[in-house]
Amino acid sequence: MAVDAPCLDVRELEREWRDALIAKDEVTLRRLIHPLFKLVGIRSTGSVTVDLEQWIQALKRMDIANLEVRVSDCVALDDTLVATVDAQWKVRYLGQLIDERVLLTDVWVRVGASWQVVRRHSSPVPPGCKLT
């Protein structure tokens, strides 16, 4: 991947989001996440879509043991960054332990002088699958 300045920025933004998520830092999360944010998750049971408020409420019920993120690709346009992120996390949510690897597509938009994520698509990576 050719790494230009905006793609370096998105790597830092993804790390900042991860750190705020682990810390449950709602102020930082609301600065990084656009008010029109939607998370679309695809699982074997179907798909789910949650908005920012639903996502914040779910986060309050999570106990995150570990979360690793690695930006594997980035496309930078004028006021949009699209990042492909390989993520691994261990979290306890509603009494269940979740240990999964997911492939994320995050769409960041420039709002004034800063960036906010407006969409996230999440798909599980099957065990043994190698991502390029």
C-alpha positions as CSV (number, residue, x, y, z in Angstrom):
1,M,0.0,0.0,0.0
2,A,1.3,3.4,-0.9
3,V,1.2,5.4,2.3
4,D,0.4,9.1,1.9
5,A,-0.3,11.6,4.7
6,P,-4.1,11.0,4.9
7,C,-3.5,7.2,5.3
8,L,-1.0,7.8,8.0
9,D,-3.7,10.0,9.6
10,V,-6.3,7.2,9.4
11,R,-3.9,4.8,11.2
12,E,-3.6,7.2,14.0
13,L,-7.4,7.8,14.0
14,E,-8.0,4.0,14.2
15,R,-5.6,3.7,17.2
16,E,-7.2,6.7,18.9
17,W,-10.7,5.1,18.4
18,R,-9.4,1.8,19.8
19,D,-7.9,3.5,22.9
20,A,-11.1,5.5,23.6
21,L,-13.1,2.3,23.1
22,I,-11.1,0.4,25.7
23,A,-11.2,3.3,28.1
24,K,-14.9,3.9,27.4
25,D,-14.0,7.5,26.9
26,E,-17.3,8.8,25.6
27,V,-16.1,12.4,25.0
28,T,-13.3,11.2,22.7
29,L,-15.6,8.7,21.0
30,R,-18.1,11.4,20.2
31,R,-15.4,13.6,18.8
32,L,-14.2,10.8,16.5
33,I,-17.6,9.4,15.5
34,H,-20.0,11.4,13.3
35,P,-23.5,11.9,14.6
36,L,-24.9,10.1,11.6
37,F,-22.7,7.0,12.3
38,K,-24.0,3.5,11.5
39,L,-22.4,0.2,12.2
40,V,-23.4,-2.6,9.9
41,G,-22.4,-6.0,11.2
42,I,-22.8,-9.2,9.2
43,R,-22.9,-12.5,11.1
44,S,-24.1,-16.1,10.4
45,T,-27.4,-15.1,12.1
46,G,-28.0,-12.2,9.8
47,S,-27.1,-8.5,9.8
48,V,-27.5,-5.8,12.4
49,T,-27.4,-2.0,12.0
50,V,-26.9,0.3,15.0
51,D,-26.6,4.0,15.2
52,L,-24.3,6.1,17.4
53,E,-26.5,6.1,20.5
54,Q,-27.2,2.4,20.3
55,W,-23.5,1.7,19.9
56,I,-22.6,3.9,22.9
57,Q,-25.2,2.1,25.0
58,A,-23.8,-1.3,23.9
59,L,-20.3,-0.2,24.8
60,K,-21.4,0.6,28.3
61,R,-22.3,-3.1,28.7
62,M,-19.0,-4.4,27.3
63,D,-15.9,-5.4,29.2
64,I,-13.1,-5.3,26.6
65,A,-10.1,-7.5,27.5
66,N,-8.2,-6.9,24.3
67,L,-8.6,-5.1,21.0
68,E,-6.0,-5.0,18.2
69,V,-6.4,-3.1,15.0
70,R,-4.3,-3.0,11.9
71,V,-5.0,-0.8,8.9
72,S,-4.3,-3.0,5.9
73,D,-5.4,-0.7,3.1
74,C,-6.5,2.9,2.7
75,V,-8.0,5.0,0.0
76,A,-7.7,8.8,0.4
77,L,-10.1,11.1,-1.5
78,D,-10.6,14.8,-1.0
79,D,-12.7,14.7,2.2
80,T,-13.1,11.0,2.6
81,L,-10.8,8.2,3.9
82,V,-11.8,4.5,3.5
83,A,-9.8,2.2,5.7
84,T,-9.7,-1.6,5.6
85,V,-9.0,-2.7,9.1
86,D,-8.1,-6.2,10.4
87,A,-9.2,-6.4,14.0
88,Q,-9.0,-9.0,16.8
89,W,-10.9,-8.6,20.0
90,K,-11.8,-10.3,23.2
91,V,-14.9,-8.8,24.9
92,R,-17.5,-9.9,27.4
93,Y,-20.9,-8.7,26.4
94,L,-24.2,-9.6,28.0
95,G,-22.5,-12.4,29.8
96,Q,-21.0,-14.0,26.7
97,L,-17.3,-14.1,25.9
98,I,-16.6,-13.0,22.3
99,D,-13.2,-13.7,20.9
100,E,-13.2,-12.9,17.2
101,R,-11.3,-11.6,14.3
102,V,-13.2,-9.2,12.0
103,L,-12.6,-7.3,8.8
104,L,-13.8,-3.7,9.1
105,T,-14.4,-1.1,6.4
106,D,-14.4,2.4,8.0
107,V,-15.5,5.5,6.1
108,W,-14.0,8.7,7.6
109,V,-15.2,12.1,6.5
110,R,-13.6,15.5,7.0
111,V,-15.7,17.7,9.2
112,G,-14.0,21.1,9.4
113,A,-10.4,20.5,10.3
114,S,-11.0,17.0,11.8
115,W,-12.0,13.5,10.7
116,Q,-15.0,11.5,11.9
117,V,-16.1,8.0,11.1
118,V,-19.5,7.9,9.5
119,R,-19.8,4.2,8.6
120,R,-18.3,0.9,9.8
121,H,-19.0,-2.4,8.1
122,S,-17.9,-5.5,10.1
123,S,-17.6,-9.1,8.9
124,P,-16.2,-12.0,10.8
125,V,-13.0,-13.6,9.4
126,P,-13.5,-17.4,9.3
127,P,-10.9,-19.4,11.4
128,G,-7.8,-20.2,9.3
129,C,-8.6,-17.5,6.7
130,K,-5.6,-15.5,5.6
131,L,-6.2,-11.9,4.6
132,T,-3.9,-10.3,2.0
